[in-house]
Amino acid sequence: MRLPPALENKLWQELTTLECNKTMPYVTSVERIGYQRGHLEGREIGREEGREEGREEGRHVEAFALVQKLLRRRFGSLPPEVEERIVPLPLERIEALGEALLDFTAVTDLDAWLRRH
């Protein structure tokens, strides 16, 4: 229920003097609108952050899959422990590995690159 502004101001002044106001505060229409706007903005910010995290994770998964495919094509199957060392690399490192693997001639080159990075 919304009150006319004059009545709301008078009621607010009276409520601030009551002891019960400390345990059950009165929310003005302005506060309610502010809360609703803040809630909506917060939800939208959260959605956008979630979308960005999802996109970043997708880029990481795709980069890993491509590097994994290229390494398998060059060297055949890789030992699981080698793949396990690649998975936690940040996206930038996986992309760098994708470029560096063009110069690898043996799995030992990959192992040396992983030790350096």
N, C-alpha and C positions, 0 to 999 in steps of 0.2 A: 504494500500500500504506500502510495506516495502522498506526502503532505504538501500543502502550499508552503512556499519558502518562509514566509513570516511565521507560520505556525511551527514549522520545523526548527527554526532558529530559537523560538521561545522554548520549545520542548527540549532542545539540546541544552540550553542554559539551565533549565530545571534539572535535567538528568545529571549534569556534571556535578551538581551539589549533593546528589543522593549517594548513599553508601553502596547501594546495589550496582551502581554503574561500574564499579571496579570488577565485578564478576560477570556482568552481562552487559557489555558495552552496546550502545545504540549506534547503528551504522547509518550515516546520512546517505541520501541518494547520490551525492557527489562521490562519497567514498565507495559506494556500491558500483557506480559506473567506472571509477578508477580501478577497482578490483577486477571487474569484468574485462576491461580493456587490457589490463596487465596480464590476466589469465590467458586471454586470447593471443596476445603478443608472445607470451612465454611458450605457449603451445606451438605457435608457428616457428619460433626460433628453434625449439626442440626438434620439430619435424625437419627443418632445413639442415640442422646439424646431423640428424640421423641419415638423411639422404646423402650428405657429403661423406659421412663415414662409410656408407654402403658403396658409394662410387669408388672411394679410395680402396676399399677392400676388394672390390671387383677388379680394379686395375692391377692390384697386387697378384691376385689369383691368375689373371690372364697372362701377366708377365712371367710368372713362375711356370705356367703351363707351356708357354712358348719356349722359354729357355730349356725346360726339361725335354721338350720334343727335339730341339736342335742338338742338345747334348747326346740324346739317345741316338739320333741319326748319325752323329759324328763318331761316337764311341760304342754304340750298342747299349746294352743295359748297364745302368749305373748301380753301384752298391748302395743299399738303402741309407747307410750312414752319410754318404755324400749328399744325397737328396735332402736328408734331414738337416744338413748344414746350410743348404740353400734356402729352405722354407722360411726361416726367421729373418732373413736379410730384408732390410727396408727396400721399398720399391726402387729407389735410385740405384742401389747396389745391384739388384737383379737386372735392371736395365743395363748397367755397366758390364755385368757378366755377359749379357747377351751380345754386347759388342766385342768384349775380350775373347769370347769363345771362338771367334772367327780366326784367331791367331793360334789357338791350341792345336797341338799335334798329338798329344797323348793325355790320358787321364791325369797323369802327374802334373801337367800344366794347370789343369782345373784345381787339383789339390793345392798347388802352390798359390794360385790366385785366391782361393778360399782362406788360406792361412794368412795372407797379406791383408785381406779385407774382412 
